[in-house]
Amino acid sequence: MIDEIFKVIKVLKNGGTILYPTDTIWGIGCDATNEQAVSKIFDIKKRVESKALISLVEDKNHLLKITNKVPEEADRKKPTTIIYNNISGLASNLKAQNGSAAVRIVQDNFCQKLIKKFKKPIISTSANISGKNSPTQFSEISEEIKNNVDYIVNLRKNEIMNISSSIIKINKDGSIQKIR
């Protein structure tokens, strides 16, 4: 695993994209602070930039660096993505038109170690062309996706992955709205 982490960090530092297993599904990722890398992901997915992407952080301390509030829901056992109104330090093309951004404290060991070593949030979006079904395992990922990322992580390729994260939104008044 350590060898994979160092390979991925080299790609991320050079503005590249990765295909990797997360705590929910196989995802396409990049440095969440690099606008050009984020644009590459929109191109790979054939997705409009007005539709926001999820950023992964390793823990609550990392989350506090980009937002001023960490609700107790961020620390659940089940993966929980939270939409925040006030985010700083992420690429501007990651934010929705209203300025919000989605962030999740990742629960996968590989991803936590990767983010800790990289010291920045990384993108996680499903490994599919926009509008197509999300793959539940590596073998279902299209060749188009595989051929367009800069690096494919060589872990967990035989595992079935199909966990949806809960999604909640922190409203401007501080109330919490359940989305999924």
VEXDOVO-222709 format. One line per 2 residues: number of its first residue (from 1); their letters; for each residue x, y, z of N, C-alpha, C, CB. Coordinates in nm, 2 decimals, always signed. Glycine has a CB too. Layout:
NUM> A> X:Y:Z:X:Y:Z:X:Y:Z:X:Y:Z  ...
REM end
This chain:
1> MI> +0.08:-0.12:+0.00:+0.00:+0.00:+0.00:+0.09:+0.13:+0.00:-0.09:+0.00:+0.12  +0.20:+0.13:+0.07:+0.28:+0.24:+0.08:+0.34:+0.28:-0.06:+0.40:+0.22:+0.18
3> DE> +0.38:+0.18:-0.13:+0.43:+0.21:-0.27:+0.32:+0.27:-0.35:+0.47:+0.07:-0.33  +0.20:+0.23:-0.34:+0.09:+0.29:-0.42:+0.06:+0.43:-0.38:-0.04:+0.21:-0.40
5> IF> +0.07:+0.46:-0.25:+0.05:+0.60:-0.20:+0.16:+0.69:-0.26:+0.07:+0.60:-0.05  +0.28:+0.65:-0.26:+0.39:+0.73:-0.32:+0.37:+0.75:-0.47:+0.53:+0.68:-0.29
7> KV> +0.32:+0.65:-0.54:+0.30:+0.67:-0.69:+0.18:+0.77:-0.71:+0.26:+0.53:-0.75  +0.08:+0.75:-0.63:-0.04:+0.84:-0.64:+0.00:+0.99:-0.61:-0.15:+0.80:-0.55
9> IK> +0.08:+1.01:-0.51:+0.12:+1.14:-0.47:+0.20:+1.21:-0.58:+0.20:+1.14:-0.34  +0.28:+1.14:-0.64:+0.36:+1.19:-0.76:+0.26:+1.24:-0.87:+0.46:+1.09:-0.81
11> VL> +0.16:+1.16:-0.90:+0.07:+1.20:-1.00:-0.01:+1.32:-0.96:-0.03:+1.08:-1.03  -0.06:+1.32:-0.83:-0.14:+1.43:-0.79:-0.06:+1.56:-0.78:-0.19:+1.40:-0.65
13> KN> +0.06:+1.56:-0.74:+0.15:+1.68:-0.74:+0.17:+1.73:-0.88:+0.28:+1.64:-0.67  +0.17:+1.65:-0.98:+0.19:+1.69:-1.12:+0.06:+1.73:-1.19:+0.26:+1.58:-1.19
15> GG> -0.05:+1.74:-1.11:-0.18:+1.78:-1.17:-0.25:+1.67:-1.24:-0.16:+1.89:-1.26  -0.22:+1.55:-1.21:-0.28:+1.43:-1.28:-0.40:+1.38:-1.21:-0.18:+1.32:-1.28
17> TI> -0.47:+1.29:-1.28:-0.59:+1.23:-1.23:-0.57:+1.08:-1.20:-0.71:+1.24:-1.33  -0.64:+1.03:-1.10:-0.63:+0.89:-1.06:-0.77:+0.82:-1.06:-0.57:+0.89:-0.92
19> LY> -0.76:+0.69:-1.07:-0.87:+0.60:-1.06:-0.84:+0.52:-0.93:-0.90:+0.52:-1.19  -0.93:+0.53:-0.83:-0.89:+0.46:-0.70:-1.01:+0.42:-0.62:-0.81:+0.56:-0.62
21> PT> -0.99:+0.32:-0.54:-1.10:+0.27:-0.45:-1.12:+0.37:-0.33:-1.08:+0.13:-0.40  -1.24:+0.40:-0.29:-1.27:+0.48:-0.18:-1.34:+0.40:-0.07:-1.34:+0.61:-0.22
23> DT> -1.40:+0.47:+0.02:-1.48:+0.41:+0.12:-1.63:+0.38:+0.07:-1.49:+0.49:+0.25  -1.66:+0.42:-0.05:-1.79:+0.40:-0.10:-1.78:+0.32:-0.24:-1.86:+0.53:-0.12
25> IW> -1.71:+0.38:-0.34:-1.71:+0.32:-0.47:-1.57:+0.34:-0.53:-1.82:+0.39:-0.56  -1.55:+0.30:-0.65:-1.43:+0.34:-0.73:-1.45:+0.48:-0.77:-1.40:+0.24:-0.85
27> GI> -1.35:+0.56:-0.75:-1.37:+0.70:-0.79:-1.26:+0.76:-0.88:-1.37:+0.79:-0.66  -1.29:+0.87:-0.94:-1.19:+0.94:-1.02:-1.15:+1.06:-0.92:-1.24:+0.99:-1.16
29> GC> -1.02:+1.08:-0.91:-0.97:+1.19:-0.82:-0.86:+1.27:-0.87:-0.93:+1.12:-0.69  -0.83:+1.38:-0.80:-0.72:+1.47:-0.83:-0.70:+1.56:-0.70:-0.75:+1.55:-0.96
31> DA> -0.60:+1.64:-0.71:-0.58:+1.74:-0.61:-0.70:+1.84:-0.61:-0.44:+1.82:-0.64  -0.77:+1.85:-0.50:-0.89:+1.93:-0.49:-0.86:+2.08:-0.49:-0.97:+1.90:-0.37
33> TN> -0.73:+2.12:-0.48:-0.69:+2.26:-0.48:-0.64:+2.30:-0.62:-0.58:+2.28:-0.38  -0.64:+2.21:-0.72:-0.58:+2.24:-0.85:-0.69:+2.25:-0.95:-0.48:+2.13:-0.89
35> EQ> -0.72:+2.38:-1.00:-0.83:+2.40:-1.09:-0.82:+2.32:-1.22:-0.84:+2.55:-1.12  -0.69:+2.32:-1.28:-0.67:+2.25:-1.40:-0.70:+2.10:-1.39:-0.53:+2.27:-1.45
37> AV> -0.65:+2.04:-1.28:-0.68:+1.90:-1.25:-0.83:+1.87:-1.24:-0.60:+1.85:-1.13  -0.90:+1.96:-1.17:-1.04:+1.95:-1.15:-1.11:+1.95:-1.29:-1.10:+2.06:-1.06
39> SK> -1.07:+2.04:-1.37:-1.12:+2.05:-1.51:-1.10:+1.92:-1.59:-1.06:+2.17:-1.58  -0.99:+1.86:-1.57:-0.96:+1.73:-1.64:-1.07:+1.63:-1.60:-0.82:+1.68:-1.60
41> IF> -1.11:+1.63:-1.47:-1.21:+1.53:-1.42:-1.34:+1.56:-1.49:-1.22:+1.54:-1.27  -1.38:+1.69:-1.50:-1.51:+1.72:-1.57:-1.50:+1.67:-1.71:-1.53:+1.87:-1.56
43> DI> -1.39:+1.69:-1.78:-1.37:+1.64:-1.91:-1.38:+1.49:-1.92:-1.24:+1.69:-1.97  -1.31:+1.42:-1.83:-1.31:+1.27:-1.83:-1.46:+1.22:-1.82:-1.22:+1.21:-1.72
45> KK> -1.53:+1.28:-1.73:-1.67:+1.24:-1.70:-1.77:+1.29:-1.80:-1.71:+1.28:-1.56  -1.73:+1.39:-1.88:-1.82:+1.46:-1.98:-1.93:+1.52:-1.90:-1.87:+1.36:-2.08
47> RV> -1.89:+1.59:-1.79:-1.98:+1.65:-1.70:-1.97:+1.80:-1.70:-1.96:+1.60:-1.55  -2.08:+1.88:-1.69:-2.07:+2.02:-1.68:-2.01:+2.07:-1.55:-2.22:+2.08:-1.71
49> ES> -1.93:+2.17:-1.56:-1.86:+2.22:-1.44:-1.96:+2.28:-1.33:-1.76:+2.32:-1.48  -2.08:+2.31:-1.37:-2.17:+2.37:-1.27:-2.22:+2.26:-1.17:-2.29:+2.43:-1.34
51> KA> -2.20:+2.14:-1.20:-2.24:+2.03:-1.11:-2.12:+2.00:-1.02:-2.28:+1.90:-1.18  -2.13:+2.02:-0.89:-2.02:+2.01:-0.79:-1.97:+1.87:-0.78:-2.06:+2.07:-0.66
53> LI> -1.84:+1.86:-0.73:-1.78:+1.73:-0.70:-1.75:+1.72:-0.55:-1.65:+1.71:-0.78  -1.73:+1.60:-0.50:-1.70:+1.58:-0.36:-1.55:+1.58:-0.34:-1.76:+1.44:-0.31
55> SL> -1.51:+1.65:-0.23:-1.37:+1.64:-0.18:-1.36:+1.55:-0.06:-1.32:+1.79:-0.15  -1.26:+1.48:-0.05:-1.23:+1.39:+0.06:-1.12:+1.45:+0.15:-1.20:+1.25:+0.02
57> VE> -1.14:+1.45:+0.28:-1.04:+1.49:+0.38:-1.02:+1.37:+0.47:-1.08:+1.61:+0.46  -0.90:+1.37:+0.54:-0.87:+1.25:+0.62:-0.94:+1.25:+0.76:-0.72:+1.25:+0.64
59> DK> -0.96:+1.37:+0.82:-1.02:+1.37:+0.95:-1.08:+1.51:+0.98:-0.91:+1.33:+1.06  -1.13:+1.52:+1.11:-1.19:+1.65:+1.15:-1.10:+1.77:+1.14:-1.25:+1.64:+1.29
61> NH> -0.97:+1.74:+1.18:-0.87:+1.85:+1.18:-0.85:+1.90:+1.04:-0.74:+1.81:+1.24  -0.84:+1.81:+0.94:-0.83:+1.85:+0.80:-0.95:+1.93:+0.76:-0.80:+1.72:+0.72
63> LL> -1.07:+1.88:+0.80:-1.19:+1.95:+0.76:-1.20:+2.09:+0.81:-1.31:+1.87:+0.81  -1.15:+2.11:+0.94:-1.15:+2.24:+1.00:-1.06:+2.34:+0.92:-1.10:+2.23:+1.14
65> KI> -0.96:+2.29:+0.85:-0.87:+2.38:+0.77:-0.95:+2.44:+0.65:-0.75:+2.30:+0.72  -1.06:+2.38:+0.60:-1.13:+2.43:+0.49:-1.27:+2.49:+0.52:-1.14:+2.33:+0.38
67> TN> -1.32:+2.46:+0.64:-1.45:+2.51:+0.68:-1.44:+2.55:+0.82:-1.56:+2.41:+0.65  -1.54:+2.63:+0.86:-1.54:+2.68:+1.00:-1.63:+2.60:+1.09:-1.57:+2.82:+1.01
69> KV> -1.69:+2.49:+1.04:-1.78:+2.41:+1.12:-1.77:+2.27:+1.09:-1.93:+2.46:+1.10  -1.76:+2.19:+1.20:-1.76:+2.04:+1.18:-1.88:+1.98:+1.26:-1.62:+1.98:+1.22
71> PE> -1.99:+1.96:+1.20:-2.10:+1.90:+1.27:-2.08:+1.76:+1.31:-2.23:+1.91:+1.18  -2.15:+1.72:+1.42:-2.13:+1.58:+1.47:-2.16:+1.48:+1.36:-2.22:+1.56:+1.59
73> EA> -2.24:+1.51:+1.26:-2.28:+1.42:+1.16:-2.15:+1.38:+1.07:-2.39:+1.47:+1.07  -2.05:+1.46:+1.07:-1.93:+1.44:+0.99:-1.85:+1.32:+1.05:-1.84:+1.56:+0.99
75> DR> -1.88:+1.28:+1.17:-1.80:+1.18:+1.23:-1.88:+1.04:+1.25:-1.76:+1.22:+1.37  -1.98:+1.02:+1.16:-2.06:+0.90:+1.17:-1.98:+0.78:+1.12:-2.18:+0.92:+1.08
77> KK> -2.03:+0.66:+1.16:-1.97:+0.54:+1.11:-1.99:+0.52:+0.96:-2.02:+0.42:+1.19  -2.11:+0.56:+0.92:-2.15:+0.55:+0.77:-2.09:+0.67:+0.70:-2.31:+0.54:+0.76
79> PT> -2.04:+0.65:+0.58:-1.98:+0.76:+0.50:-2.09:+0.87:+0.49:-1.93:+0.71:+0.37  -2.06:+0.99:+0.52:-2.15:+1.10:+0.52:-2.09:+1.22:+0.45:-2.20:+1.14:+0.66
81> TI> -2.14:+1.26:+0.34:-2.10:+1.38:+0.27:-2.18:+1.50:+0.31:-2.11:+1.36:+0.11  -2.11:+1.61:+0.34:-2.18:+1.73:+0.39:-2.15:+1.84:+0.30:-2.13:+1.76:+0.53
83> IY> -2.26:+1.91:+0.26:-2.25:+2.03:+0.18:-2.24:+2.15:+0.26:-2.38:+2.04:+0.08  -2.13:+2.22:+0.25:-2.10:+2.34:+0.33:-2.12:+2.47:+0.25:-1.96:+2.33:+0.39
85> NN> -2.16:+2.57:+0.31:-2.18:+2.70:+0.24:-2.04:+2.78:+0.24:-2.28:+2.79:+0.31  -1.96:+2.76:+0.34:-1.84:+2.84:+0.35:-1.72:+2.74:+0.35:-1.84:+2.92:+0.48
87> IS> -1.65:+2.74:+0.23:-1.54:+2.65:+0.22:-1.42:+2.74:+0.16:-1.56:+2.53:+0.12  -1.30:+2.72:+0.21:-1.19:+2.79:+0.16:-1.08:+2.69:+0.13:-1.14:+2.90:+0.26
89> GL> -0.99:+2.73:+0.04:-0.87:+2.65:+0.01:-0.90:+2.54:-0.10:-0.83:+2.59:+0.13  -1.01:+2.53:-0.16:-1.04:+2.44:-0.26:-1.05:+2.51:-0.40:-1.17:+2.36:-0.24
91> AS> -1.02:+2.44:-0.51:-1.03:+2.50:-0.64:-1.17:+2.56:-0.66:-1.01:+2.39:-0.75  -1.18:+2.68:-0.72:-1.30:+2.75:-0.74:-1.40:+2.67:-0.82:-1.28:+2.89:-0.80
93> NL> -1.35:+2.59:-0.92:-1.45:+2.51:-1.00:-1.50:+2.39:-0.94:-1.37:+2.48:-1.13  -1.47:+2.37:-0.81:-1.53:+2.26:-0.73:-1.66:+2.30:-0.67:-1.43:+2.22:-0.62
95> KA> -1.68:+2.43:-0.66:-1.80:+2.48:-0.59:-1.92:+2.49:-0.68:-1.77:+2.62:-0.53  -2.04:+2.47:-0.62:-2.16:+2.48:-0.70:-2.18:+2.63:-0.73:-2.28:+2.42:-0.62
97> QN> -2.28:+2.66:-0.81:-2.31:+2.80:-0.84:-2.34:+2.89:-0.72:-2.43:+2.80:-0.94  -2.40:+2.83:-0.62:-2.43:+2.90:-0.50:-2.31:+2.92:-0.40:-2.55:+2.84:-0.42
99> GS> -2.19:+2.86:-0.44:-2.07:+2.87:-0.36:-2.05:+2.76:-0.26:-2.07:+3.00:-0.29  -2.14:+2.67:-0.26:-2.13:+2.56:-0.16:-2.04:+2.45:-0.22:-2.27:+2.50:-0.13
101> AA> -1.99:+2.36:-0.13:-1.90:+2.25:-0.17:-1.93:+2.13:-0.08:-1.75:+2.29:-0.17  -1.92:+2.01:-0.14:-1.94:+1.89:-0.07:-1.81:+1.83:-0.02:-2.02:+1.79:-0.16
103> VR> -1.80:+1.79:+0.10:-1.68:+1.73:+0.16:-1.72:+1.61:+0.25:-1.61:+1.84:+0.25  -1.63:+1.51:+0.25:-1.66:+1.39:+0.33:-1.53:+1.35:+0.40:-1.71:+1.27:+0.25
105> IV> -1.54:+1.32:+0.53:-1.42:+1.26:+0.60:-1.42:+1.12:+0.56:-1.44:+1.28:+0.76  -1.32:+1.08:+0.49:-1.31:+0.94:+0.43:-1.28:+0.84:+0.54:-1.21:+0.94:+0.32
107> QD> -1.34:+0.72:+0.52:-1.32:+0.62:+0.62:-1.24:+0.50:+0.57:-1.45:+0.57:+0.67  -1.19:+0.51:+0.45:-1.10:+0.40:+0.39:-0.96:+0.42:+0.44:-1.12:+0.40:+0.24
109> NF> -0.89:+0.32:+0.48:-0.76:+0.32:+0.53:-0.66:+0.38:+0.42:-0.71:+0.18:+0.57  -0.67:+0.33:+0.30:-0.58:+0.37:+0.20:-0.60:+0.52:+0.17:-0.60:+0.29:+0.07
111> CQ> -0.72:+0.56:+0.16:-0.75:+0.71:+0.13:-0.71:+0.80:+0.25:-0.90:+0.72:+0.11  -0.73:+0.75:+0.37:-0.68:+0.83:+0.48:-0.53:+0.85:+0.48:-0.73:+0.77:+0.62
113> KL> -0.46:+0.74:+0.46:-0.31:+0.75:+0.45:-0.27:+0.84:+0.34:-0.25:+0.61:+0.45  -0.33:+0.82:+0.22:-0.30:+0.90:+0.10:-0.31:+1.05:+0.13:-0.38:+0.86:-0.02
115> IK> -0.43:+1.09:+0.18:-0.46:+1.23:+0.21:-0.37:+1.28:+0.32:-0.61:+1.25:+0.25  -0.34:+1.20:+0.42:-0.25:+1.25:+0.52:-0.11:+1.28:+0.47:-0.24:+1.14:+0.63
117> KF> -0.06:+1.19:+0.38:+0.08:+1.21:+0.32:+0.07:+1.33:+0.22:+0.12:+1.08:+0.25  -0.04:+1.34:+0.14:-0.05:+1.44:+0.04:-0.07:+1.58:+0.10:-0.16:+1.41:-0.06
119> KK> -0.14:+1.58:+0.22:-0.16:+1.70:+0.29:-0.26:+1.80:+0.23:-0.03:+1.78:+0.32  -0.34:+1.75:+0.14:-0.45:+1.83:+0.07:-0.57:+1.74:+0.05:-0.40:+1.89:-0.06
121> PI> -0.69:+1.80:+0.04:-0.81:+1.72:+0.00:-0.79:+1.66:-0.14:-0.94:+1.80:+0.02  -0.86:+1.55:-0.17:-0.86:+1.50:-0.30:-1.01:+1.48:-0.35:-0.79:+1.37:-0.31
123> IS> -1.03:+1.49:-0.48:-1.16:+1.47:-0.53:-1.20:+1.33:-0.53:-1.17:+1.53:-0.68  -1.33:+1.30:-0.52:-1.38:+1.17:-0.53:-1.52:+1.18:-0.61:-1.40:+1.10:-0.40
125> TS> -1.52:+1.14:-0.73:-1.64:+1.13:-0.81:-1.65:+0.99:-0.87:-1.65:+1.25:-0.91  -1.77:+0.94:-0.89:-1.79:+0.81:-0.94:-1.72:+0.79:-1.07:-1.94:+0.78:-0.96
127> AN> -1.66:+0.67:-1.09:-1.58:+0.64:-1.21:-1.67:+0.60:-1.33:-1.48:+0.52:-1.17  -1.75:+0.69:-1.37:-1.83:+0.67:-1.49:-1.85:+0.80:-1.57:-1.97:+0.61:-1.44
129> IS> -1.89:+0.78:-1.69:-1.93:+0.90:-1.77:-2.06:+0.95:-1.71:-1.95:+0.86:-1.92  -2.07:+1.08:-1.70:-2.19:+1.15:-1.64:-2.32:+1.09:-1.71:-2.18:+1.30:-1.66
131> GK> -2.41:+1.05:-1.63:-2.54:+1.00:-1.67:-2.54:+0.85:-1.69:-2.57:+1.06:-1.81  -2.43:+0.78:-1.69:-2.42:+0.64:-1.69:-2.42:+0.58:-1.55:-2.29:+0.59:-1.77
133> NS> -2.45:+0.45:-1.54:-2.45:+0.38:-1.41:-2.31:+0.38:-1.35:-2.50:+0.24:-1.42  -2.31:+0.40:-1.21:-2.18:+0.39:-1.14:-2.14:+0.25:-1.13:-2.20:+0.46:-1.00
135> PT> -2.01:+0.22:-1.16:-1.97:+0.08:-1.15:-1.96:+0.03:-1.01:-1.83:+0.06:-1.22  -1.99:-0.10:-0.98:-1.99:-0.15:-0.85:-1.85:-0.22:-0.82:-2.10:-0.25:-0.82
137> QF> -1.78:-0.24:-0.93:-1.64:-0.30:-0.91:-1.56:-0.26:-1.03:-1.65:-0.46:-0.91  -1.43:-0.28:-1.01:-1.33:-0.23:-1.11:-1.36:-0.28:-1.25:-1.19:-0.27:-1.07
139> SE> -1.40:-0.40:-1.26:-1.42:-0.46:-1.40:-1.53:-0.39:-1.47:-1.45:-0.61:-1.39  -1.62:-0.32:-1.41:-1.73:-0.25:-1.47:-1.70:-0.11:-1.52:-1.85:-0.25:-1.38
141> IS> -1.58:-0.06:-1.48:-1.54:+0.07:-1.52:-1.50:+0.07:-1.67:-1.41:+0.12:-1.44  -1.56:+0.17:-1.74:-1.54:+0.17:-1.89:-1.39:+0.19:-1.93:-1.62:+0.28:-1.95
143> EE> -1.36:+0.14:-2.04:-1.22:+0.15:-2.09:-1.19:+0.30:-2.12:-1.20:+0.07:-2.23  -1.30:+0.38:-2.16:-1.28:+0.52:-2.18:-1.23:+0.59:-2.05:-1.42:+0.58:-2.22
145> IK> -1.29:+0.56:-1.94:-1.25:+0.61:-1.81:-1.10:+0.57:-1.78:-1.34:+0.57:-1.69  -1.08:+0.44:-1.79:-0.95:+0.38:-1.76:-0.84:+0.44:-1.85:-0.95:+0.23:-1.78
147> NN> -0.87:+0.47:-1.97:-0.77:+0.52:-2.07:-0.74:+0.67:-2.05:-0.81:+0.50:-2.21  -0.84:+0.74:-1.98:-0.82:+0.89:-1.97:-0.77:+0.94:-1.84:-0.96:+0.95:-1.99
149> VD> -0.76:+0.85:-1.74:-0.69:+0.89:-1.61:-0.54:+0.87:-1.62:-0.75:+0.81:-1.49  -0.47:+0.94:-1.54:-0.32:+0.93:-1.55:-0.26:+0.81:-1.47:-0.26:+1.06:-1.50
151> YI> -0.34:+0.76:-1.37:-0.29:+0.65:-1.29:-0.41:+0.57:-1.23:-0.19:+0.70:-1.18  -0.39:+0.44:-1.24:-0.50:+0.35:-1.18:-0.43:+0.28:-1.06:-0.55:+0.24:-1.28
153> VN> -0.49:+0.30:-0.94:-0.44:+0.24:-0.82:-0.46:+0.09:-0.82:-0.52:+0.30:-0.69  -0.36:+0.02:-0.79:-0.36:-0.13:-0.80:-0.39:-0.19:-0.66:-0.22:-0.18:-0.85
155> LR> -0.51:-0.16:-0.62:-0.57:-0.22:-0.49:-0.71:-0.25:-0.51:-0.54:-0.12:-0.37  -0.76:-0.35:-0.44:-0.90:-0.38:-0.42:-0.98:-0.39:-0.56:-0.97:-0.27:-0.34
157> KN> -0.91:-0.44:-0.66:-0.97:-0.45:-0.79:-1.08:-0.56:-0.80:-0.87:-0.47:-0.90  -1.08:-0.66:-0.71:-1.18:-0.76:-0.72:-1.30:-0.74:-0.62:-1.11:-0.90:-0.69
159> EI> -1.29:-0.64:-0.54:-1.39:-0.61:-0.44:-1.52:-0.54:-0.50:-1.33:-0.52:-0.33  -1.63:-0.59:-0.46:-1.76:-0.52:-0.50:-1.78:-0.40:-0.40:-1.88:-0.62:-0.49
161> MN> -1.80:-0.29:-0.46:-1.81:-0.16:-0.39:-1.94:-0.09:-0.43:-1.69:-0.07:-0.40  -2.03:-0.07:-0.34:-2.16:-0.01:-0.38:-2.22:+0.05:-0.26:-2.25:-0.10:-0.45
163> IS> -2.15:+0.14:-0.19:-2.20:+0.20:-0.07:-2.23:+0.35:-0.10:-2.10:+0.19:+0.05  -2.35:+0.39:-0.08:-2.38:+0.53:-0.10:-2.36:+0.60:+0.03:-2.53:+0.55:-0.15
165> SS> -2.30:+0.72:+0.01:-2.28:+0.80:+0.13:-2.41:+0.87:+0.16:-2.16:+0.90:+0.12  -2.44:+0.90:+0.29:-2.55:+0.99:+0.32:-2.50:+1.13:+0.28:-2.58:+0.98:+0.48
167> II> -2.60:+1.21:+0.24:-2.57:+1.35:+0.20:-2.66:+1.44:+0.29:-2.59:+1.37:+0.05  -2.59:+1.53:+0.36:-2.66:+1.64:+0.43:-2.61:+1.77:+0.39:-2.65:+1.61:+0.58
169> KI> -2.69:+1.87:+0.41:-2.65:+2.01:+0.38:-2.67:+2.10:+0.51:-2.74:+2.07:+0.26  -2.57:+2.18:+0.53:-2.58:+2.28:+0.64:-2.63:+2.40:+0.57:-2.44:+2.30:+0.71
171> NK> -2.75:+2.44:+0.61:-2.82:+2.56:+0.56:-2.75:+2.68:+0.62:-2.97:+2.56:+0.59  -2.78:+2.80:+0.55:-2.72:+2.92:+0.59:-2.75:+2.96:+0.74:-2.76:+3.03:+0.50
173> DG> -2.87:+2.91:+0.78:-2.91:+2.94:+0.92:-2.86:+2.85:+1.02:-3.07:+2.94:+0.93  -2.77:+2.75:+0.97:-2.71:+2.65:+1.06:-2.79:+2.52:+1.07:-2.69:+2.71:+1.19
175> SI> -2.91:+2.52:+1.03:-2.99:+2.40:+1.03:-2.94:+2.29:+0.94:-3.14:+2.43:+1.01  -2.97:+2.17:+0.96:-2.92:+2.06:+0.88:-3.04:+2.00:+0.80:-2.85:+1.95:+0.97
177> QK> -3.01:+1.98:+0.67:-3.11:+1.92:+0.58:-3.06:+1.79:+0.53:-3.15:+2.02:+0.47  -3.14:+1.69:+0.54:-3.10:+1.56:+0.49:-3.13:+1.55:+0.34:-3.17:+1.44:+0.56
179> IR> -3.04:+1.52:+0.25:-3.06:+1.52:+0.11:-3.08:+1.37:+0.07:-2.94:+1.58:+0.03  -2.99:+1.28:+0.12:-3.00:+1.14:+0.09:-2.95:+1.06:+0.21:-2.91:+1.10:-0.03
REM end
